[in-house]
Amino acid sequence: MIDTMQKRQSIRTYDTKNISESDFTKIKEYIKKDENFKGPFGYQGRVELVQVTNYVTDKGIKLGTYGFIKNQKGYLVGLAENHKDSLLDFAYCFQKLVLYLTDLEIGTCWMGGTFNRNSFEQEISIQKGEFIPCITPIGYPNEKQRVFDKVARMVVKADNKKAWDKLFYDTDFTAPLTKEKAGELEIPIEMVRLGPSASNKQPWRLVLSEDRKVVHFYIEHTPNYSSKLGYDMQLLDIGIAMCQFDIACQELRMDGEWFKEEPVMLLPNENVEYMVSWKTR
Ligand SMILES: Cc1cc2nc3c(=O)[nH]c(=O)nc-3n(C[C@H](O)[C@H](O)[C@H](O)COP(=O)(O)O)c2cc1C
């Protein structure tokens, strides 16, 4: 999975080739299992598959992605409750799904903004208390990345991942964390850095405790980022970071658990907010 996290990138242009029956079966099996969409805080989300042929669903609905996406063979549509912990949980699970698909060599692109929510809401039966935090198109990646993909990546500076000293801190926010000082947590922390984030804002900030046993996760909000959409999209980025971190720890056989207890610490600015902590067991 560490390899998978290293090679994943958002795909916006897909191959014209259909997704194989066996891959579709695997996807259907995966999303059918409730436990795959129950996150660390215990909230249950779910995902529905919508297949499309020539951009139109079985119901005849044309799902709008504003020309951002080409040749997709379907969508995975996420559904969750709209509050902080359920969004963290949902994003944690959706990123796990993204990595599962990456492993099957199926391309994905987290989308929270550039799709028409109304058309998706018509397609899916949404239950009380649910909304669509994000979707991903699916399909095999097109080898020859369309010019548009390159431009889209340039606009959001997708290849511009922030350096360690802008994201990770040692003991408190005054000292940046170096890879050497991160010790055995270097790889899990690096996986946070490689994760996708809305508009590639990379809002996660991590503080490693002095005894090297606890990692505190903070968010640096981009003011008014998604206020028009009626939910805090950047919370999804934190759930993604938790997922990347956790999966790397599991692969490296480092046992740990999530908890919430905000440490006493001076925050660098008013946009920074405590989210969650992880400690070794
Ligand atoms: C929560 C979330 C929402 C996103 N929404 C969109 C979107 O609406 N449209 C889009 O083209 N990309 C969207 N992205 C993809 C990001 O632009 C992309 O992850 C980022 O530029 C980093 O590139 P990478 O995924 O290739 O590492 C979203 C990503 C996340 C995590």
The ligand as an SDF file (V2000), in Angstrom:
LIG
                    3D

 31 33  0  0  0  0  0  0  0  0999 V2000
  -11.6920   16.6750   -0.9550 C   0  0  0  0  0  0  0  0  0  0  0  0
  -11.1690   16.8430   -2.3520 C   0  0  0  0  0  0  0  0  0  0  0  0
  -11.9380   17.4920   -3.3030 C   0  0  0  0  0  0  0  0  0  0  0  0
  -11.4630   17.6440   -4.6250 C   0  0  0  0  0  0  0  0  0  0  0  0
  -12.2670   18.2310   -5.5670 N   0  0  0  0  0  0  0  0  0  0  0  0
  -11.8540   18.3000   -6.8630 C   0  0  0  0  0  0  0  0  0  0  0  0
  -12.7290   18.8050   -7.8560 C   0  0  0  0  0  0  0  0  0  0  0  0
  -13.8570   19.2020   -7.5570 O   0  0  0  0  0  0  0  0  0  0  0  0
  -12.2860   18.8080   -9.1390 N   0  0  0  0  0  0  0  0  0  0  0  0
  -11.0610   18.3460   -9.4990 C   0  0  0  0  0  0  0  0  0  0  0  0
  -10.7350   18.3680  -10.7000 O   0  0  0  0  0  0  0  0  0  0  0  0
  -10.1890   17.8590   -8.5680 N   0  0  0  0  0  0  0  0  0  0  0  0
  -10.5670   17.8050   -7.2640 C   0  0  0  0  0  0  0  0  0  0  0  0
   -9.7170   17.2670   -6.3120 N   0  0  0  0  0  0  0  0  0  0  0  0
   -8.4010   16.7270   -6.6970 C   0  0  0  0  0  0  0  0  0  0  0  0
   -7.2300   17.6340   -6.2560 C   0  0  0  0  0  0  0  0  0  0  0  0
   -7.1510   18.7580   -7.1090 O   0  0  0  0  0  0  0  0  0  0  0  0
   -5.9210   16.8190   -6.2590 C   0  0  0  0  0  0  0  0  0  0  0  0
   -6.0010   15.8070   -5.3050 O   0  0  0  0  0  0  0  0  0  0  0  0
   -4.7030   17.6860   -5.9560 C   0  0  0  0  0  0  0  0  0  0  0  0
   -4.4970   18.6240   -6.9700 O   0  0  0  0  0  0  0  0  0  0  0  0
   -3.4170   16.8540   -5.7910 C   0  0  0  0  0  0  0  0  0  0  0  0
   -3.1460   16.0940   -6.9280 O   0  0  0  0  0  0  0  0  0  0  0  0
   -3.0010   14.5160   -6.8530 P   0  0  0  0  0  0  0  0  0  0  0  0
   -4.3240   13.9580   -6.3660 O   0  0  0  0  0  0  0  0  0  0  0  0
   -2.6910   14.0880   -8.2450 O   0  0  0  0  0  0  0  0  0  0  0  0
   -1.9120   14.1980   -5.8510 O   0  0  0  0  0  0  0  0  0  0  0  0
  -10.1650   17.1350   -4.9910 C   0  0  0  0  0  0  0  0  0  0  0  0
   -9.4110   16.4980   -4.0090 C   0  0  0  0  0  0  0  0  0  0  0  0
   -9.8850   16.3430   -2.7140 C   0  0  0  0  0  0  0  0  0  0  0  0
   -9.0580   15.6100   -1.7000 C   0  0  0  0  0  0  0  0  0  0  0  0
  1  2  1  0
  2  3  1  0
  2 30  2  0
  3  4  2  0
  4  5  1  0
  4 28  1  0
  5  6  2  0
  6  7  1  0
  6 13  1  0
  7  8  2  0
  7  9  1  0
  9 10  1  0
 10 11  2  0
 10 12  1  0
 12 13  2  0
 13 14  1  0
 14 15  1  0
 14 28  1  0
 15 16  1  0
 16 17  1  0
 16 18  1  0
 18 19  1  0
 18 20  1  0
 20 21  1  0
 20 22  1  0
 22 23  1  0
 23 24  1  0
 24 25  2  0
 24 26  1  0
 24 27  1  0
 28 29  2  0
 29 30  1  0
 30 31  1  0
M  END
$$$$
